[in-house]
């Protein structure tokens, strides 16, 4: 992505559900190949299930747009004072350009003020993902086996008044779709 181009980050609505499903599937193929499992949830979720998720009051899903093209997304589930990030996805041709990092920091600004900690999980063998989360301030807490996969769970404790990254990319624009 050229430096002059900007990425707009905003909430994804049901009107973009099909596009979001396509972005996630394209992004998670690499994970499926890494684990030799084409049945990971991000690849098997139906459009109908995704729409229900997008309509949930306990979920915030953000998208990263370049022009009219959805190029990335992040989902966060809310439960009390805890948020759980999942399905961080960037289209393959835009990976490695900082879009995932932008989404990871942008989602913090959409959390309720009562949120005290943010959790994220990824496959234990997804070293790139774990490195990304570590650089964003998430610390490894534990591993958990689920079927044939072992997930690494990482946590970021939020300090009051300090949930938005002040060093976030100034090229990111937040606004309406």
C-alpha positions in Angstrom: 0.0 0.0 0.0 1.4 3.4 -0.9 2.0 5.9 1.8 -0.4 8.4 0.2 -3.3 6.0 0.3 -5.4 5.9 3.5 -7.2 3.1 5.2 -10.6 3.9 6.6 -11.7 1.8 9.6 -15.4 1.6 10.6 -18.0 -0.8 11.9 -19.1 -3.5 9.5 -22.8 -3.8 9.0 -24.9 -6.6 7.6 -24.9 -4.9 4.2 -21.2 -5.9 3.9 -21.7 -9.5 5.3 -21.0 -11.2 2.0 -17.8 -9.2 1.4 -16.7 -9.8 5.0 -17.2 -13.5 4.6 -15.0 -13.5 1.4 -12.3 -11.5 3.1 -12.2 -13.9 6.1 -12.1 -17.0 3.9 -9.3 -15.6 1.7 -7.3 -14.6 4.8 -7.7 -17.8 6.8 -6.7 -20.2 4.0 -3.1 -19.8 5.1 -4.0 -20.8 8.7 -5.9 -23.8 7.4 -2.9 -24.8 5.4 -0.6 -24.3 8.4 -2.7 -26.7 10.5 -3.7 -29.0 7.7 -7.4 -28.4 8.6 -9.8 -26.9 6.0 -12.6 -27.0 8.6 -11.4 -24.2 10.9 -14.4 -22.0 12.0 -13.5 -19.0 10.0 -13.7 -21.1 6.8 -16.9 -22.9 7.7 -19.0 -20.1 9.0 -22.1 -19.6 6.8 -23.4 -16.2 5.6 -26.5 -16.6 7.8 -24.3 -17.3 10.9 -22.2 -14.3 10.1 -25.2 -12.0 9.8 -26.5 -13.2 13.2 -23.0 -12.4 14.7 -23.0 -8.9 13.1 -26.4 -8.2 14.6 -25.4 -9.2 18.1 -25.3 -6.4 20.7 -22.3 -8.1 22.3 -20.1 -8.1 19.2 -18.2 -5.3 17.4 -16.8 -6.0 14.0 -14.7 -3.4 12.3 -13.5 -3.3 8.7 -10.6 -1.7 7.0 -11.5 -0.2 3.7 -9.2 1.1 0.9 -11.6 3.1 -1.2 -14.7 0.9 -1.6 -12.7 -2.4 -1.1 -12.9 -4.2 2.3 -9.3 -5.3 2.9 -9.4 -6.4 6.5 -11.5 -7.0 9.6 -11.5 -7.7 13.3 -14.2 -9.0 15.6 -14.5 -8.5 19.3 -16.9 -10.1 21.7 -17.9 -8.2 24.8 -18.7 -9.8 28.1 -18.8 -7.7 31.3 -15.4 -6.0 31.7 -13.7 -8.4 29.2 -13.4 -8.3 25.5 -12.2 -11.2 23.3 -10.7 -10.5 19.9 -11.1 -13.0 17.1 -11.1 -13.3 13.3 -8.5 -10.7 12.7 -8.2 -11.0 8.9 -6.4 -9.1 6.1 -6.8 -10.0 2.4 -3.7 -11.9 1.2 -2.5 -9.1 -1.2 -2.5 -6.6 1.6 -0.9 -8.7 4.4 2.4 -7.3 5.8 1.4 -3.6 5.3 0.3 -2.9 8.9 -3.5 -3.2 8.3 -3.8 -5.9 11.0 -1.9 -3.7 13.5 -4.2 -0.8 12.6 -7.3 -2.9 13.2 -5.9 -4.3 16.5 -5.4 -0.8 17.9 -8.5 0.7 16.3 -10.8 -1.8 18.0 -9.8 -0.6 21.4 -11.5 2.7 20.7 -14.8 0.9 20.2 -14.8 -0.9 23.5 -17.1 0.2 26.4 -15.3 2.3 29.1 -15.9 -0.5 31.5 -13.6 -2.9 29.6 -10.6 -3.8 31.7 -8.9 -6.6 29.7 -8.8 -7.8 26.2 -8.0 -11.4 25.3 -7.0 -12.9 22.0 -6.3 -16.4 20.9 -4.6 -18.0 18.0 -3.1 -21.3 17.0 0.0 -22.1 19.0 2.0 -22.6 15.7 0.9 -19.2 14.3 4.1 -17.5 15.2 3.5 -14.4 13.0 0.1 -13.8 14.8 1.6 -14.3 18.2 4.4 -11.8 17.4 1.9 -9.3 16.2 -0.1 -9.6 19.4 3.1 -9.4 21.5 4.1 -6.2 19.8 0.7 -4.7 20.5 1.1 -5.3 24.2 -0.6 -8.7 24.6 1.1 -11.2 26.9 0.9 -14.9 26.7 -1.2 -16.4 29.5 -1.8 -20.1 28.7 -2.2 -22.7 26.0 -5.4 -24.8 25.6 -5.9 -28.0 23.6 -9.1 -28.1 21.6 -9.4 -31.2 19.4 -6.3 -31.4 17.2 -5.3 -27.8 17.8 -3.6 -26.1 20.6 -4.5 -22.4 21.1 -2.3 -19.7 22.6 -4.3 -17.2 24.8 -2.9 -13.7 25.2 -4.2 -10.9 27.3 -3.8 -7.1 27.4 -4.8 -5.3 30.6 -6.2 -1.9 29.9 -5.3 1.1 32.0 -8.1 3.6 32.7 -8.0 6.3 30.1 -5.2 4.6 28.1 -7.0 2.2 25.8 -6.3 4.0 22.5 -2.8 3.8 21.0 -1.5 7.4 20.7 1.1 6.2 18.2 -1.4 4.7 15.9 -0.9 5.3 12.2 -2.1 8.9 11.4 -3.1 7.7 7.9 -6.0 5.8 9.3 -9.3 7.6 9.0 -12.3 6.5 11.1 -15.7 7.3 9.7 -19.0 6.1 8.2 -19.0 3.5 5.4 
